[in-house]
Amino acid sequence: MGRLRNLISIQDLTREDIDLILDTSAKMESVAVKRSKELEGKIMATLFFEPSTRTRLSFESAMIRLGGSILGFADVATSSAGGKGETLADTIRTVERYADVIVIRHNLDGSARLAAEFSRIPVINAGSGSEEHPTQALLDLYSIRKLKGKIDGISISLCGDLKYGRTVHSLGMALSYYGVTVKLAAPPGLRMKPAIIDEMKKAGLRVTEVDTLEEAVKDVDVVYMTRIQKERFPDVRDYDAVQGKFRLRLQDVGMMRQDAVILHPLPRVDEIEPEVDKTPQAKYFDQVYNGVITRMALLRLILG
């Protein structure tokens, strides 16, 4: 595929690109333990206009393990954009003078695409409004392949906030490159965007929508849970109406296949009972580490 330039949307990639990223991720497993100087002298700027724990720290861990350096901010209030009203375009045109790659998370739709238009260095989307989170989709695919041995042929349920959840938007589109069966389970008003469903069906995926978590967990290889995203709701009363509606309980896990796995992009609120953590199906904390591995692969392909 040549050198990867920007990563703004999962749709910027081909199936071959994704497979290369996943194959490179597998190679990073040993590099992550031994550390490397492969990106020594390279600088990654992390511009997080929205709160983040896993995405920001895993990118930073990935860069450090490859021998590179990091700079940036994790609180918009400490930046000129937050404190002085600087435009995103000007922030990008400034930061590109300091670094070799920019990783950006922003609360506005279209922000990562705008950043890439103004930047002369590569830009990676670490979450753009309620649109997409492509690196999360890549680590999800890597987690599935690592746990199940394959992606083609699996069945997966995407559960929870499918309307505002940018992780499931990217994952849904990423699954379109593979031959999988998908169940979509969401409370009323939080169903998957029709455009993404159309995209999946057009790609030949068998997609069904179900109304309950009980239906979602049966007869699938992967249950992918998401939280109801309070911060995305225009009216908090709409959030209150659906809060706690889709909660994975121990009894639900009992209806799953024994070899099925539960994934979650995290953070969770109350959508997975803590008791579920002790079950063999719960793999979401292993999934966290895969974020470091996958982001190491991305940085190597972009900067190496």
N, C-alpha and C positions, 0 to 999 in steps of 0.2 A: 504493500500500500504506500511505500515511500514513507517519509517522515510525517507523522501526525502533526498538524498545525494547531488548530483550536479544537476544543470539545465543548460545544454549546448545547447540542441536542443529540440524543441517541440516534436520530435520523440522519445526522451528519456521517454516520458510519455505515459500512456494508457488513454483511455477514462475515466476510473474510477479515475485515478490520477487527470485528468483535472477537472472532476466534483467535486472531493474532494476539490481542490484548489478554485473553484468557490463558493462552499458551505461555505468554511472557510472564503472566502472574504466577503460574506454576513454577517457573524458573526462579522467581523472586523469593520463594519459600526459603531456600537455603541462604540466599543473599541477605535476607532480613535478619537471620541469626548471626551470620559472620560479619555483617556490615561491609560496605564497599566505599571506594573513593571515586567511583565512576562519574559522579556529578560534582566532584570537588571544583570549587571556583564558580559554580552556578548558584544563582540566588532566586528564591521563590518568594513572591510577595503575596500575602494572604489578606484580602480585603473583605472582611466579614461585617456587612452592614446589618446583619441579623444574627441573633444568638446561635451558637453552635458549640458542641462539645466534641462528638465523634468525628465529624467531617474535618473540622479545622485541625484537631490534634492528630488525626490519622495522616492528613497531608503533611503536617510538620514532621511526624515520626518517619514517614516515607522518605522525605527529603534528607533528613539527618542520617538515616540508615544508608542512603546512597552517597553520603559525603558532602552534600550541598548545605547551603545556609538559608535562613529564612528571615523575613522582616514583614511588618504589616501591623494591622490592628484587629482586635476582636470586639471592639466597642465603638460604634459609630460616633458616640458623643465625644470621643477623644480625637476624632479626625476633623479636618477642615470642612468636610461635607456635612458633618453634624453640628459642629460648633459655629461655622462661619458661612454655611450655605453654598459651599463650592459645588459645582455641577459634577455629575458622574464623569462626563467627558473630560473635564479638566483634571479630575483625580487620576483618571487612566493615563492621560498624556503626561502627567507628572511622574507617576509610579513607574511607567515603562522606562524611564531614565535610570531607575534604581535597580531593576531586576531583569531576569531572563525569562520569567513566566509569571503570569498573574492568575491566582485562584480567587474567584469572586463569588460571594453569596449576597443576594440583595432581595428585598421584599417586593420589588416591583417586577411585574411581568415584562419581559423584553430587555431587562437590564444587562444580562450576560451578552446577548447578541449586540446590544449597543456598545458595550465595552470592547468587544472584538472588532467592531467597525472602526473604533478610534485608536486601537492599540497596534503598535508595530511589533510587539512580541506576542507569543502564544497566550491565549486566555482559556482557562478551564472553568466551566460553570459548576459551582458547588451548591447550586440551588437558586432558582430564579422565580420569585413570586410563587404562584400556585401552578406554574407551568411544568418545569422539569427538574430532575436531579440525576443527570446521566451517569455520574460516577457511582452513585448508589446503585443504579440498575446494573452496572458492570460488576460491582462487588456481589450483588445478589445473584447474578448469573454464575459468577465464579463459585459462590457458596453452594448453589444448586449442583453444579457440575462436580464439585469436590465431594459433596455429601451423597449424591445419587449416582455418580459415575458418568452422567450424561445430562443433556438438556433435551435433545430430540426425544419425543415419545413420552415425556413426563406429563402428569396432570397436576394442575396448581389452582388453588383458590386464592383470589385477592380479596381481602376482607377489611371492612371498616370505612374510612373516609376516602371514597374513590373519586369524589368530586374535587376536593381541594388538595388531596394528597399528591404532591409532585413526584414522590418516589414511585407510586403505582402508575402514574402517567408514563414515566420513562420505562419502567419495567414492562408495562403492557406493550409498548411499542417495541421494546427489545425482544420480547417473546415472539413477536411477529416474524422474526428471522428464523424461528425454529418450529418444528412440527410438534406442537403441544396442544393439550386440551385445557381450557380455562373456565373456571367458575368465577363469577363476580357476585360478591355478597356485600350489600351496603344498606344502611337504614334509608327510609324514604327521604328524598331530597339530597342524598349524598351519593347517588349512583354515578358510575363512570360516564365521562363525557361521550356522547354519541359518536363524535369524530374519531375517538380512539378505538371504540368498539368496531366501527366501520373499517378502520385500518387493520385491525386484527382479523376480522372476517375476510377482508379482501385478500389478506395474505394466506388464507386457507385454514386459519385456526378455528377449532370448534369452540364457540363461546356461548355459555348459558348464564343467565342472571337468576340468582336465587334470593329468597327473602330472609332466610334465617341462617344463623351460624351453624345450627345443627345440620342443615343441608350442605353447607359449605365444607365441613370437615370430613364428610364421609367419602370414601373411595377416591382420595387424591394422594399424590406423593408429597406435595408441599402445601402447607397452609401459611399464607403470608398475611400477617396481621398488621394493621396500621392504627394509629390513634386518631380520634376525632380532633381535628385541628382548630381549637378555639380561636386562635389568632387570625384565622382566615375568614371567620364568619362576619358578614356585614352587620348582623344584629345578634347580640349575645343571647337573646331569647330563643333564637333558632338553635343555638348550640345547646342551651339547657334542655330543649325538647328531645335531643338525640343522645345526650351524654349518658354513657353507661349502657346503651342499647345493645352494642355488640361486645360482649365480654366473654373471653375464652376461659372456661372453667375446667376443673379437673374432670368432671363428668363428660365434658365435650371431648377431651383428649381420649377418654375411654372409647369413644366412637370412631376414633381414627385408626388407620392401618398401623400396625406395630412398627413398621419400618418407615412411616411417614415422618416428616420433619416440620417443625414450626420455625418460621423466620419472622423477623420484625426489624424495621430500619432503626427503631429506637429514636428518641426516648419514648417510653410508655407512660401512660398515666394509670388508667384502671382497666384497660382492655384485655390484659392477661393477668389472671390471678397469680400471686406469688408462688402458690403451691405448684403451679405448672412448671416452674423453673427446675424442679427436681426430677421431672420426667425425662426419659431418654429421647423423646421427640423434640424437646426444647433445645434449639441450636442457635438462638439469637445472640448469645454472647460470643460464641465461636465466630459468628458472622461479623462481629465487630473487628476482630483481628484480620479477617479477610479484606477489610477496607484498607489496611496498611499495605498489604500485599498488592492489591489491585492498583492502588495509587502509586506505588513504586513502579509498577509496570508502565503506567501512563507517563510518568515523569521520564522514565528511561526512553520511551518511544518518542516523546516530544523533544527532549533535550539531549539524549545520548548520541 
